[in-house]
Amino acid sequence: MIDADGFLRALFDAALAAADPARCLGPYLPKPPRGRTVVVGGGKAAATMARAVEQAWPQEAPLSGLVVTRYGHAVPCQRIEVVEAAHPVPDEAGMQGAKRLLQLVQGLTQDDLVLCLISGGGSALLALPAQGLTLADKQAVNQALLKSGANIAEMNCVRKHLSAIKGGRLAMAAAPAPVVALLISDVPGDDPAVIASGPTMPDPTSFADARAVLAKYGITPPPAVAAHLAAEAEETAKPGDARLAAVRNILVAAPQLALEAAAQRAREWGVTPLILGDAIEGEAREVAMVMAGIARQVRRHGQPLAAPCVLLSGGETTVTLRGKGRGGRNAEFLLGLGVALDGLAGVHALAADTDGIDGSEDNAGALLHPDSIARAALRGVSAKAALANNDGYGFFAAIDDLLVTGPTLTNVNDFRALLVLP
């Protein structure tokens, strides 16, 4: 008999290990240049990436810099300064960190090197408003986007066009110094232009695209933002821009690698894995209905494979807020899955954000079992009512099935595993 909780946790741990900067970053480090090496970066894994650089970098080679990470995600570094800031809504610390970071890359030469460490969360953590905008303007737009159900590519399209550092602007400021950007992907499709809003990447989107995103979700921005987007005064870097000629963007970890590691761990347990996709998007509760349908097909017909098996997926679902409950997209997904399965025997699931934070709560995600809805009902908690109130956190807290890991110090997006037993 398989220990469902132990099995699902083992798969999640394997996924996290595959994305550990200490394990995946070293092979991609460039050789030290003739001049200085300046390290800059931002994201939930930025501090652990900086520490991995320090551990692999020759002691005799110059190394300095600054990275910005989320509160609680810092680790001790010797030569690279670590600044903590807010996520997902930016704050003053992030803005000042981004300002200092941009200053560090200016005035360099072709003999120097800018080593840029980018991971998910960098958009909020490197919040440097474009000229004429304030931090409050960016906060207002960011909060509206987070509530709207917009996907990460849409949100980052807007963020790039309100920023002095995103959309290739960091790399442009570093010219003529060569830039090597090492990226840990947390976005569906692993597009480097979307990861942390692409501070070292050309941007194929436009001011018109940003305006269209706000219109699509009925967001009325602050007057200064509307004026800035309408003026189209300074477009982001575009493909072919000569200022980006000396930039190399290298993906060092991604959701697919984490899913493959989890699949291998499942085989070691004697369970057949099936990776459904590393870039699944959509409303969390709707994705849950699809996953429930696949689990039912396995149980009833042994398709697309026979039990025992585990269905693995990654990506980033969205939640359109309708209620006032607590919970991120993974808790919402699991709550929707529980409602859709309605106690179906033999199906257990784990869904969690690989950074250890589901939305803005203190849990990474949660675990779902066939008896979860019944156990909650005994405590007076209705699964359907909790789902209507976007209260996945409250539901799983009531039955002690929250998954709390603390910051994992990496970030390759969401991880979902559905174990289907005979």
Secondary structure, DSSP 4 states (H G I P E B T S, - for coil): ---HHHHHHHHHHHHHHHT-HHHHSGGGPPPP-SS-EEEEEESTTHHHHHHHHHHHS-TTS--EEEEEEETT-----SSEEEEEE-SSS--HHHHHHHHHHHHHTTT--TTSEEEEEEETTHHHHS--BPTT--HHHHHHHHHHHHHHT--HHHHHHHHHTTBSSTTTHHHHHHTTS-EEEEEE--STT--TTTGGG-TTS-----HHHHHHHHHHTT----HHHHHHHHHT-SPPP-TT-GGGTTEEEEEEE-HHHHHHHHHHHHHHTT-EEEEEEEEEEEEHHHHHHHHHHHHHHHHHH--SSPSSEEEEEEEEEE----S-----HHHHHHHHHHHHHTT-TTEEEEEEETTS-STTSS-SEEEE-TTHHHHHHHTT--HHHHHHTT-HHHHHHHTT-EE-----S----EEEEEEE--
